[in-house]
Amino acid sequence: MFGSTQFAHTLDITASGARLGSLRSELKPGEIIVLHRGAKKAKFRISWVQQVNPKEIQAGIEAVEPRENFWGVDLTAEEREEKKNAEMLMTLLSKT
């Protein structure tokens, strides 16, 4: 994929990564890619790749150099809340 361009969309986003959909060319885990979002650019490492149908590949990516607000949404507070909720659930489950 080096030097080529392909369009994709995000299915899920976090402050440190995302799940990309609508990929047409296969990427390999460990590969470094550059995403452009408007005027912003950031490097991401491919974590996993899955062929979801004959014409679509999805990939999980993680930021190599995390950028503040790359996605245009402040996700840090939401992620902290989700982590707190998950920890509470695990505490409740372990008490039963």
C-alpha positions as CSV (number, residue, x, y, z in Angstrom):
1,M,0.0,0.0,0.0
2,F,3.0,2.3,0.3
3,G,2.4,5.5,-1.7
4,S,-1.2,4.7,-2.7
5,T,-4.4,6.4,-1.6
6,Q,-7.7,4.8,-0.7
7,F,-10.9,6.2,0.8
8,A,-12.4,4.8,4.0
9,H,-14.8,5.7,6.7
10,T,-14.7,5.3,10.5
11,L,-17.0,2.8,12.2
12,D,-15.8,3.4,15.7
13,I,-13.4,6.0,17.1
14,T,-11.5,6.4,20.3
15,A,-8.9,9.0,21.4
16,S,-6.2,6.5,20.5
17,G,-7.5,4.7,17.4
18,A,-10.4,3.6,15.3
19,R,-12.1,0.9,13.2
20,L,-12.0,1.7,9.5
21,G,-14.5,0.4,7.0
22,S,-14.9,0.4,3.2
23,L,-11.3,-0.5,2.6
24,R,-10.7,-2.1,-0.8
25,S,-7.0,-3.0,-0.6
26,E,-5.6,-5.2,2.0
27,L,-3.5,-3.8,4.8
28,K,-1.2,-5.8,7.0
29,P,-1.0,-5.7,10.8
30,G,1.9,-3.7,12.0
31,E,1.9,-1.5,8.8
32,I,2.0,2.2,9.4
33,I,-0.5,4.4,7.5
34,V,-1.1,8.1,7.4
35,L,-4.7,9.3,7.7
36,H,-5.8,12.7,6.5
37,R,-8.8,14.4,8.0
38,G,-9.2,17.9,6.5
39,A,-5.9,19.6,7.1
40,K,-4.9,17.2,9.9
41,K,-2.6,14.3,9.3
42,A,-1.6,11.5,11.7
43,K,0.2,8.2,11.6
44,F,-1.5,5.0,12.7
45,R,-0.5,1.4,13.0
46,I,-2.7,-1.4,11.7
47,S,-3.7,-3.6,14.7
48,W,-6.0,-6.1,12.8
49,V,-7.6,-6.6,9.5
50,Q,-10.8,-8.5,8.6
51,Q,-12.4,-9.2,5.3
52,V,-16.1,-8.6,6.0
53,N,-17.4,-9.4,2.5
54,P,-15.8,-9.9,-0.9
55,K,-15.7,-6.1,-1.5
56,E,-15.0,-4.7,1.9
57,I,-12.1,-4.9,4.4
58,Q,-12.2,-3.5,7.9
59,A,-9.1,-2.6,10.0
60,G,-8.4,-1.6,13.5
61,I,-5.8,1.2,13.9
62,E,-4.0,2.7,16.8
63,A,-2.3,6.1,16.8
64,V,1.5,6.1,16.6
65,E,1.7,9.7,17.6
66,P,-1.5,10.6,19.4
67,R,-2.9,13.9,18.3
68,E,-5.3,16.0,20.4
69,N,-8.8,16.0,19.0
70,F,-7.8,14.4,15.6
71,W,-11.3,13.2,15.1
72,G,-12.9,16.6,15.9
73,V,-14.6,15.2,19.0
74,D,-13.3,15.3,22.6
75,L,-13.3,11.6,23.5
76,T,-11.2,11.5,26.6
77,A,-14.0,12.3,29.1
78,E,-16.3,9.8,27.4
79,E,-13.6,7.1,27.5
80,R,-13.0,7.7,31.2
81,E,-16.7,7.4,31.9
82,E,-17.0,4.1,30.0
83,K,-13.9,2.7,31.8
84,K,-15.5,3.7,35.2
85,N,-18.8,2.0,34.2
86,A,-17.0,-1.1,33.1
87,E,-15.0,-1.2,36.4
88,M,-18.2,-0.8,38.3
89,L,-19.9,-3.6,36.4
90,M,-16.9,-5.9,37.0
91,T,-17.0,-5.1,40.7
92,L,-20.7,-5.9,40.8
93,L,-20.2,-9.2,38.9
94,S,-17.4,-10.2,41.2
95,K,-19.5,-9.7,44.3
96,T,-22.2,-12.2,43.2
